[in-house]
Amino acid sequence: MKITMDEIVNSVILHLSERHEVPLSEVQVELLWDEEQGFSAEAWVQGRSRFLVEANLKESIMRYALNEYQIRVYPSQITLELNEELEEIQANIEQ
C-alpha cells in the first residue's frame, strides 16, 4: 500500500491536532528530506514550531492507516521514500 505526500501531511495534521487539542486549521506541516537528517517535518501548532523526526512521521502514519483504512500497521512495516519523479515523499506500507 502506498501513502501519498498529501496523506502523510494530513496524517501529521490530524495527529498533532488531536494530541494538542486544537482545530485542524491551527496546524501546518512541511515535510523535509536531506542526506544527513533523512526524513523529517517542521510543524506549526498554533504558531509554535515543532520539529518531527522519522519516528514521529511513522507514528502519525500508523494512526492514519488505522483510522482511515482500518489497517493496523507497525513502524517496521512503514518505509518512507523520496520519489524523485514526482518530487514528493511517499510511504510504503507492507502488509
C-alpha positions in Angstrom: 0.0 0.0 0.0 1.3 3.4 -0.9 0.6 6.6 1.1 1.0 9.9 -0.9 2.7 13.0 0.3 -0.7 14.7 0.8 -1.9 11.8 3.0 1.3 11.9 5.1 0.8 15.7 5.7 -2.9 15.0 6.6 -1.8 12.3 9.0 0.6 14.6 10.8 -2.0 17.4 10.9 -4.7 15.0 12.3 -2.3 13.5 14.8 -1.0 16.9 16.1 -4.5 18.4 16.2 -5.7 15.5 18.3 -2.6 15.5 20.6 -2.7 19.2 21.3 -6.4 19.5 21.3 -6.5 22.3 18.7 -8.6 22.7 15.5 -7.1 21.3 12.3 -6.8 24.8 10.9 -4.3 25.6 13.6 -1.8 23.0 12.4 0.6 23.4 9.4 3.1 20.9 8.2 6.1 20.9 5.8 7.8 17.5 5.0 11.5 17.6 4.7 14.3 15.3 3.5 18.1 15.8 3.4 21.0 13.4 3.2 22.2 14.0 6.8 18.9 14.1 8.7 16.8 11.8 6.5 13.0 12.3 6.6 11.5 14.8 9.0 8.9 17.6 9.2 8.5 21.0 10.6 5.1 21.6 12.0 3.5 24.7 13.4 0.8 24.2 16.1 -1.0 27.5 16.9 2.1 29.3 15.5 4.6 27.4 17.6 7.2 25.5 15.6 7.9 21.8 16.3 10.5 19.5 14.6 9.4 16.0 13.9 11.7 13.1 13.2 11.0 10.0 11.1 9.7 8.1 14.1 7.1 10.8 14.6 6.0 10.6 11.0 5.6 6.9 11.2 3.5 7.2 14.4 1.2 9.6 12.5 1.0 7.3 9.5 0.2 4.3 11.8 -2.8 6.2 13.3 -3.9 7.4 9.9 -3.9 3.9 8.4 -5.9 2.6 11.4 -8.5 5.5 11.3 -8.8 5.8 7.5 -8.2 2.3 6.2 -8.9 0.2 9.4 -5.4 -1.4 8.9 -3.2 -1.9 11.9 0.5 -1.3 11.0 3.7 -1.2 12.9 6.7 1.1 12.3 8.7 -1.7 10.9 6.1 -2.1 8.1 6.5 1.6 7.0 9.2 2.7 4.6 9.5 6.4 3.7 11.0 7.2 0.3 11.7 10.1 -1.9 10.0 9.8 -5.3 12.3 12.0 -7.4 10.0 11.7 -10.5 7.1 13.2 -8.6 9.3 15.3 -6.3 7.5 14.1 -3.2 7.9 11.9 -0.2 5.8 8.8 -0.1 5.3 6.0 2.4 5.1 2.3 1.5 3.2 0.0 4.0 4.0 -3.7 3.8 1.0 -5.8 4.7 
